[in-house]
Amino acid sequence: MNNSPSKDEPVQKGAASVLDSRYIKISWGVTVVVVVAMLASVLWHPLTVHSSPAAPAAALNKPQASQTAQANVSLPEMATPAGVDSVARQVNDHTIAPTHAPDEEIDYTVQKGDSVFGIAKQFNISPDSVLWANYDILNDNPDMLSPGQVLKIPPTNGVYYKVQPGDTLESVAAVFKANLDDILNYSGNKIDLTNPAIIPGQYLMVVGGSRAFRQWLIPTIPRGPAGVMVNLIGTGGCDTSKSGGYVGSGYWVWPADNHYLSGNDYYPGHLGIDIAAGLGASVYAADSGLVVYAGWAYGGYGNMVLIDHNNGYQTL
């Protein structure tokens, strides 16, 4: 057996080597083409903003007519990564500025249909703060409110007080049961902390202060020969000296057809409720009793009927 190599073996090995070299060159060529194509795709095509079909990018980036009229500043368009939805926002420099400083009182002209409670709610303060700030007009009586009156509306809850001769910060705080530091530190009072002083005629916001209300309810009408006048509130007092007594049952009925209030509720500054009734509406006695006053009454009541129920209660 002859083990020496044949003459054809070197030829076969050389052919295989040539084929392998060609395959390597072809694979590298394909790789280079793919890489170049990817680079060209990235460098030659700009990034685009994709939006949902319902809101094309052109429509999203187009400012509205009202925004264009109000805004003087516009933002440059920014590129967004492919596949990310985005919405362009326009700058709007239109703001609503308050017409008065938040720590200053304002004047309010009473309109038809207003009530002290409604005005207080409108300005987000308590009804008693409105009454305390306008004692010279309302005399602590919500029913003295009339269209055309100009009320002072304090900026916060408390007593809006006009300084009188002889007043000091300490005495004002004591009278209205307030904290002296709250008065000093309230910016609306504009007090110089290095030299805290007040002068007559100056208005102070006594923050958190309070005072007793003046008793504004119609006084009890005397019955019989009590030795006092019965017409102190007007000319409608009735002489009941010879009248019998109808005693109330103690059970009350609603004295009007409307079952809602006109705006003033019951609270310490308003010891009653104002029941709504239009001009000419029927008004009923809330319980059995004797009419002791019928006529014009001062203090914001107008025409009034007062009934004594002879059991410690009177209604008007």
HELIX and SHEET records of a PDB file:
HELIX    1   1 GLU A    9  TRP A   44  1                                  36    
HELIX    2   2 ALA A   57  ASN A   61  1                                   5    
HELIX    3   3 ALA A   65  GLN A   70  1                                   6    
HELIX    4   4 VAL A  116  GLN A  122  1                                   7    
HELIX    5   5 PRO A  127  ALA A  133  1                                   7    
HELIX    6   6 TYR A  135  LEU A  138  1                                   4    
HELIX    7   7 PRO A  142  MET A  144  5                                   3    
HELIX    8   8 LEU A  169  VAL A  175  1                                   7    
HELIX    9   9 LEU A  180  ASN A  185  1                                   6    
HELIX   10  10 SER A  187  ASN A  189  5                                   3    
SHEET    1   A 2 ILE A 106  THR A 109  0                                        
SHEET    2   A 2 VAL A 150  ILE A 153 -1                                        
SHEET    1   B 2 GLY A 158  LYS A 162  0                                        
SHEET    2   B 2 TYR A 203  VAL A 207 -1                                        
SHEET    1   C 3 LEU A 290  ALA A 297  0                                        
SHEET    2   C 3 GLY A 302  ASP A 308 -1                                        
SHEET    3   C 3 GLN A 314  THR A 315 -1                                        
END                                                                             
